[in-house]
Amino acid sequence: MRVLVATDAWKPQVNGVVRTYDRLSAEAPRLGAELFFLSPEPFSTLPLPSYPEIRLALVGEANVEHWYRQIRPDFIHIATEGPIGLRTRSWCLRQGHPFTSSYHTRFPDYLSARMPVPLSWGYALQRWFHNSGAGMMVATPSLANDLKAKGFSNLMPWTRGVDTQVFRPRKSTGPSSAEPVFLYVGRIAVEKGIESFLGLDLPGAKVVVGDGPQLDELRRRFPNVRFTGPLFDEALAQEYAAADVFVFPSRTDTFGIVLLEAMASGLPVAALPVTGPIDVVRHGETGILDEDLQKAAIAALSLNRDAVRHHALSFSWRNCASIFLENVYQANRDAGHQPANRPAPLELRA
């Protein structure tokens, strides 16, 4: 089973979309599948206005045609609504080739946070994009309900995973401190609501891990906060394990892989009761969900870290890959698309 994934988000970007598909590509061969990526890598790019680390590929339908002929995939999946996603969608519709898509980012909310653009315009554009596909994968039930109410159709559930070997509780090797440490991990950008975390009156220390367009500004404004910049693998896992509470101030995330990474590290979560946290965090057990983020962060200090870790063990990248591949296959079959070389049966959710 060969799947061509068209994505505008790819390395060296650091975000949940890139991490998700990177892990999918590693898990797919164990399930009898191969993932190939049509990404910005081979193309000339331009920086996204106000977000220069995101590069927009200069790509045409001829490029999509070329990659399709080179790879000869059984199925096509579109991960993002950028130039690559748009060109791939257009090519699929002209060729009569079904495609699946996934809803990773609330772009209308992100756009409205930067410019005076009505939310309704952004969601109308996203409906136009996704509803022409055979199925759109969404990460949580609350997100599915919200998008269904906004007129999106053909919704398919798809969860996420976490590496519980890398992200795990660890014994501290640094100096002990009686003061609690409150941690944020993610993009440092206005849509993440990070300033609401930095402005909280909390005992102890605040640590911010990540990069983004607001990093330099917030470093100047909050000199008492430790900004580490982006961290990966062991270095990132150690920051999770050394903290006392993970604070997630975002109202716009569709899932939040960092929530799973924190919980796998035994780190309780303080978050708002919104899409993402309400589906991933068990209130009162693995975290505290409250509109008062200060109250949530302090209450989370008393939660049992072993129980937090135990809940995260139910999320695996293997299961994430299995659901993704099953969704792709079922959506295309329902759309009447049977590849000339029928893919081998998958041992799904093994």
Backbone hydrogen bonds, N-H to C=O, Kabsch-Sander energy under -0.5 kcal/mol:
donor,donor_aa,acceptor,acceptor_aa,energy
3,V,1,M,-0.5
3,V,34,E,-2.8
4,L,75,F,-2.6
5,V,3,V,-0.6
5,V,36,F,-3.6
6,A,4,L,-0.6
6,A,77,H,-2.9
7,T,5,V,-0.6
7,T,38,L,-2.4
10,W,8,D,-0.6
13,Q,10,W,-2.1
15,N,13,Q,-0.6
19,R,15,N,-2.2
20,T,16,G,-2.3
21,Y,17,V,-2.1
22,D,18,V,-2.1
23,R,19,R,-2.1
24,L,20,T,-2.2
25,S,21,Y,-2.2
26,A,22,D,-1.0
27,E,23,R,-2.0
28,A,24,L,-2.8
30,R,27,E,-1.1
31,L,28,A,-2.1
32,G,29,P,-1.3
33,A,28,A,-1.9
34,E,1,M,-2.7
36,F,3,V,-2.8
38,L,5,V,-2.6
38,L,36,F,-0.5
39,S,37,F,-0.9
43,F,40,P,-1.9
46,L,56,L,-2.1
48,L,51,Y,-0.7
48,L,54,I,-2.8
51,Y,48,L,-2.4
54,I,51,Y,-2.1
55,R,53,E,-0.6
56,L,46,L,-3.8
57,A,55,R,-0.5
58,L,44,S,-3.0
59,V,57,A,-1.1
63,N,60,G,-0.9
64,V,60,G,-1.3
65,E,61,E,-2.7
66,H,62,A,-2.2
67,W,63,N,-2.3
68,Y,64,V,-2.5
69,R,65,E,-2.4
70,Q,66,H,-2.1
71,I,67,W,-2.5
72,R,68,Y,-2.9
74,D,2,R,-2.1
75,F,2,R,-2.0
77,H,4,L,-3.0
78,I,100,T,-3.0
79,A,6,A,-3.0
79,A,77,H,-0.6
80,T,6,A,-0.8
86,L,82,G,-3.0
87,R,83,P,-2.5
88,T,84,I,-2.3
89,R,85,G,-2.5
90,S,86,L,-2.4
91,W,87,R,-2.4
92,C,88,T,-2.6
93,L,89,R,-2.3
94,R,90,S,-2.1
95,Q,91,W,-2.2
96,G,92,C,-0.9
97,H,92,C,-2.7
100,T,76,I,-2.0
101,S,135,G,-2.5
102,S,78,I,-1.2
103,Y,137,M,-2.8
104,H,102,S,-0.8
106,R,252,T,-0.5
107,F,105,T,-1.9
109,D,106,R,-0.6
110,Y,106,R,-2.0
111,L,107,F,-2.9
112,S,108,P,-2.2
113,A,109,D,-1.4
114,R,110,Y,-0.6
114,R,111,L,-1.2
115,M,111,L,-2.8
117,V,115,M,-2.3
121,W,118,P,-0.8
122,G,118,P,-1.3
123,Y,119,L,-2.4
124,A,120,S,-1.9
125,L,121,W,-1.9
126,Q,122,G,-2.1
127,R,123,Y,-2.5
128,W,124,A,-2.2
129,F,125,L,-1.9
130,H,126,Q,-2.8
131,N,127,R,-2.6
133,G,130,H,-2.1
134,A,99,F,-3.2
135,G,99,F,-0.6
136,M,154,N,-3.1
137,M,101,S,-2.8
138,V,156,M,-2.7
144,A,140,T,-2.2
145,N,141,P,-2.4
146,D,142,S,-2.0
147,L,143,L,-2.7
148,K,144,A,-2.5
149,A,145,N,-1.9
150,K,146,D,-0.9
151,G,148,K,-1.6
152,F,147,L,-2.4
156,M,136,M,-2.7
158,W,138,V,-2.2
162,V,315,F,-0.6
164,T,162,V,-1.0
167,F,163,D,-2.5
168,R,166,V,-1.0
182,F,205,A,-3.0
183,L,181,V,-0.5
183,L,245,V,-2.8
184,Y,207,V,-2.3
186,G,209,V,-2.3
188,I,211,D,-1.9
189,A,187,R,-1.2
192,K,189,A,-1.8
193,G,190,V,-1.5
194,I,189,A,-0.7
196,S,193,G,-1.3
197,F,193,G,-0.7
197,F,194,I,-0.8
198,L,194,I,-2.3
199,G,195,E,-1.8
200,L,197,F,-1.6
202,L,200,L,-1.2
205,A,180,P,-2.4
207,V,182,F,-2.6
208,V,226,R,-2.8
209,V,184,Y,-2.9
210,G,229,G,-1.1
214,Q,188,I,-2.5
215,L,212,G,-1.6
218,L,214,Q,-2.7
219,R,215,L,-2.2
220,R,216,D,-1.6
221,R,217,E,-2.0
222,F,218,L,-2.3
225,V,222,F,-1.7
226,R,206,K,-2.2
227,F,225,V,-0.8
228,T,208,V,-2.5
228,T,226,R,-0.6
229,G,208,V,-0.6
235,A,232,F,-1.2
236,L,232,F,-1.0
237,A,233,D,-2.8
238,Q,234,E,-2.3
239,E,235,A,-1.3
240,Y,236,L,-1.9
241,A,237,A,-2.4
242,A,238,Q,-1.7
243,A,239,E,-0.8
243,A,240,Y,-1.1
244,D,181,V,-2.8
245,V,181,V,-1.7
246,F,268,P,-3.0
247,V,183,L,-3.0
247,V,245,V,-0.6
248,F,246,F,-0.5
248,F,270,A,-2.9
251,R,191,E,-0.5
254,T,104,H,-0.6
259,L,256,G,-1.6
260,L,256,G,-0.8
260,L,257,I,-0.6
261,E,257,I,-2.1
262,A,258,V,-2.5
263,M,259,L,-2.4
264,A,260,L,-2.8
265,S,261,E,-1.1
265,S,262,A,-0.6
266,G,263,M,-1.9
267,L,262,A,-2.5
269,V,286,T,-1.7
270,A,246,F,-3.0
271,A,288,I,-2.3
272,L,248,F,-0.8
274,V,272,L,-2.2
278,I,274,V,-2.4
279,D,276,G,-1.1
280,V,276,G,-1.6
281,V,277,P,-2.9
283,H,281,V,-0.8
284,G,287,G,-3.0
285,E,282,R,-2.3
286,T,282,R,-2.5
287,G,282,R,-1.3
288,I,269,V,-2.8
290,D,271,A,-2.2
290,D,288,I,-0.6
293,L,291,E,-1.1
296,A,292,D,-2.2
297,A,293,L,-2.4
298,I,294,Q,-2.1
299,A,295,K,-2.2
300,A,296,A,-2.1
301,L,297,A,-0.6
301,L,298,I,-0.8
302,S,299,A,-1.4
303,L,300,A,-1.6
305,R,303,L,-0.6
308,V,304,N,-1.6
309,R,305,R,-2.2
310,H,306,D,-2.2
311,H,307,A,-1.7
312,A,308,V,-1.3
313,L,309,R,-1.1
313,L,310,H,-0.6
314,S,311,H,-1.4
315,F,312,A,-1.8
316,S,314,S,-0.6
320,C,316,S,-1.7
321,A,317,W,-2.5
322,S,318,R,-2.2
323,I,319,N,-2.4
324,F,320,C,-2.0
325,L,321,A,-2.5
326,E,322,S,-2.3
327,N,323,I,-2.7
328,V,324,F,-2.3
329,Y,325,L,-2.3
330,Q,326,E,-3.0
331,A,327,N,-2.6
332,N,328,V,-1.9
333,R,329,Y,-2.3
334,D,330,Q,-2.6
335,A,331,A,-1.3
336,G,333,R,-1.6
337,H,332,N,-3.0
338,Q,336,G,-0.8
342,R,340,A,-0.9
348,L,346,L,-1.5
350,A,347,E,-0.9
